[in-house]
Amino acid sequence: MQLSAQDLTALWITFKLAAVGTSILIVICTPLAWWLARTQWRGKIFIEAMVSLPLVLPPTVLGFYLLLLLGPRGPIGGFFEDIGVGHLAFTFTGLVIGSMLYSLPFVVQPLQNAFAATGQRVMEAAATLRASPLDRFLTVSLPLARRGFLTAAVLSFAHTLGEFGVIIMIGGNIPGRTQVASIAIFNHVEALDFEAAHALAAILVVLAFSMLFAVYAINRRFKVVGVGQ
Amino acid sequence: MSIEARFRFDRGDFVLDVDLSLPARGVTALFGRSGSGKTTLLRCVAGLERAPGRLVVDGAVWQDEHAFLPTHKRPLGYVFQEASLFPHLKAAANMRYGMRRTPEAERRVGWDEVVDLLGIGHLLDRYPDALSGGERQRVSLARALLTSPRLLLMDEPLSALDHARKQEILPYLERLHDELDIPVLYVSHSPDEVARLADHVVLMENGRAVASGGLQDTLARLDLPTALAEDAGVVVAATVGAHDAQYNLTRLDFSGGSVFVAERPQALGERLRFRVHARDVSLARERVEGTSITNLLPATVVEVGAADNPAHVLVRLDAEGTSLLARITRRSLDQLGVEPGLRMWAQIKAVALLG
């Protein structure tokens, strides 16, 4: 089972995509999830429904709209074209944006649940112990939500590994630039090169399983140590 | 040295309306039934609830028309009903959390002093999950004390604990009272806790403070609502006067006389509080001979008021500076001709020692 250079590149792009997308998502979703967990605003269900949309939409629908948005004639792609950066369709940046949207609910929901589970009481206790709002967030909310962060990061990463529909719509299938592992597998199968497909597929299965296994194991350990909540 | 608190807070179904001036020393109990607004008042003092009003603690304005000091800028300690320790930190780290955030110049309460006072030296290395309910409350009390608060707020700190755990913690609270000079606002609905710990009592009802005064005076008042009358009684502060080894009795002395109780472990001269329920006091015009009741006190009738039952009345007596309440039937009242100014003998059938 020997991987071709092109397959190795596809794997590398897949990892880079998952790592970059997950990192940015965690940063963006932390305040969003915090706000969703705390707000009493009625309109919050609208935001929640929006965030969950990628769970049920066919990835091709998401990819189609993204292609329109990010392409040279789209409002976002057109803007970048105008300022000389170039539009975003068929680029790695475009892939990152697409995979972030696709994995959004997998990050927001665990974080929101973790923040909600922290409860108001310990935050009030921290306030009576002279901690400012930011201090309380950093020293109480974040550590208590760490299982949520771990879950969010792993789900987002693993989910991006398996992404297909969105990427094929907005990234095309450019070997060495936007071709990711799942699409490379598809190509191998089309070409009836089952051996190459097996190699890549097996790698993805093992990776995804190991990551999920690690999450469940770590969550279990946390519980035993008594970090609770 | 005082705490002035004025709040008006209309939440539709609940109105808090208080205007209090409280001593900034000793333990002030906010006493009342659940829903009377005592916890809300405490939260307003902490700044956890935003109610329009004015709050001045020891000369420092914490809140008025123009300013509202956020909770983390108020030099207070707060002990919640359920210990709210940070589950991700060990007991010691929990205790350091607030101390680290207190400027060094303001730290007056020492680590060793608190660990010793609350007996938690062996718990420091444990996570909150590995502590019992009572231990958790002691650690959270230590955590609050280590911020060297100018005012300690306690919201029914014992109510989530069973009887045995309460008995475990009460002595620590008494030591706190005796050894640290930090004023305490203590929310409670338990007459026994109030009797045992408080110096000053604020009686809350429907969001209002219906009475505020010294513990002994307030408990002996007859014009206060049933919250107290159901279980009416007085608290007497006494010192251990003598031990009678032959009969295993201890004599407790107070300003109006003394009573004998079953032998107590306390040394001579130690201070002790006890409660005398009105139902355990009967009255006689003459000194009764040939009775098994050992505790007889001469006392003067001050006033007569209604009890919670129409067959009974409450009589307030003065035994040379110590107030007593007696619950007698209305028929006895008439037959004995009890009226203010009459000298009588109060027969005390039982006293409830507090601690």
HADDOCK unambig.tbl for C-alpha pairs under 7 A between the chains (distance, minus, plus):
assign (segid A and resid 121 and name CA) (segid B and resid 84 and name CA) 6.51 0.50 0.50
assign (segid A and resid 122 and name CA) (segid B and resid 84 and name CA) 5.51 0.50 0.50
assign (segid A and resid 122 and name CA) (segid B and resid 85 and name CA) 6.92 0.50 0.50
assign (segid A and resid 122 and name CA) (segid B and resid 86 and name CA) 6.51 0.50 0.50
assign (segid A and resid 125 and name CA) (segid B and resid 84 and name CA) 6.51 0.50 0.50
assign (segid A and resid 127 and name CA) (segid B and resid 71 and name CA) 5.79 0.50 0.50
assign (segid A and resid 127 and name CA) (segid B and resid 72 and name CA) 4.74 0.50 0.50
assign (segid A and resid 128 and name CA) (segid B and resid 71 and name CA) 5.90 0.50 0.50
assign (segid A and resid 128 and name CA) (segid B and resid 72 and name CA) 5.50 0.50 0.50
assign (segid A and resid 128 and name CA) (segid B and resid 76 and name CA) 6.70 0.50 0.50
assign (segid A and resid 128 and name CA) (segid B and resid 77 and name CA) 6.15 0.50 0.50
assign (segid A and resid 128 and name CA) (segid B and resid 78 and name CA) 6.19 0.50 0.50
assign (segid A and resid 129 and name CA) (segid B and resid 72 and name CA) 6.52 0.50 0.50
assign (segid A and resid 129 and name CA) (segid B and resid 98 and name CA) 4.40 0.50 0.50
assign (segid A and resid 129 and name CA) (segid B and resid 147 and name CA) 6.93 0.50 0.50
assign (segid A and resid 130 and name CA) (segid B and resid 72 and name CA) 4.01 0.50 0.50
assign (segid A and resid 130 and name CA) (segid B and resid 73 and name CA) 6.15 0.50 0.50
assign (segid A and resid 130 and name CA) (segid B and resid 98 and name CA) 6.24 0.50 0.50
assign (segid A and resid 130 and name CA) (segid B and resid 101 and name CA) 5.92 0.50 0.50
assign (segid A and resid 131 and name CA) (segid B and resid 72 and name CA) 5.55 0.50 0.50
assign (segid A and resid 131 and name CA) (segid B and resid 101 and name CA) 6.98 0.50 0.50
assign (segid A and resid 132 and name CA) (segid B and resid 72 and name CA) 5.90 0.50 0.50
assign (segid A and resid 144 and name CA) (segid B and resid 88 and name CA) 6.60 0.50 0.50
assign (segid A and resid 226 and name CA) (segid B and resid 127 and name CA) 6.97 0.50 0.50
assign (segid A and resid 226 and name CA) (segid B and resid 129 and name CA) 5.78 0.50 0.50
assign (segid A and resid 227 and name CA) (segid B and resid 87 and name CA) 5.48 0.50 0.50
assign (segid A and resid 227 and name CA) (segid B and resid 88 and name CA) 4.98 0.50 0.50
assign (segid A and resid 228 and name CA) (segid B and resid 87 and name CA) 6.54 0.50 0.50
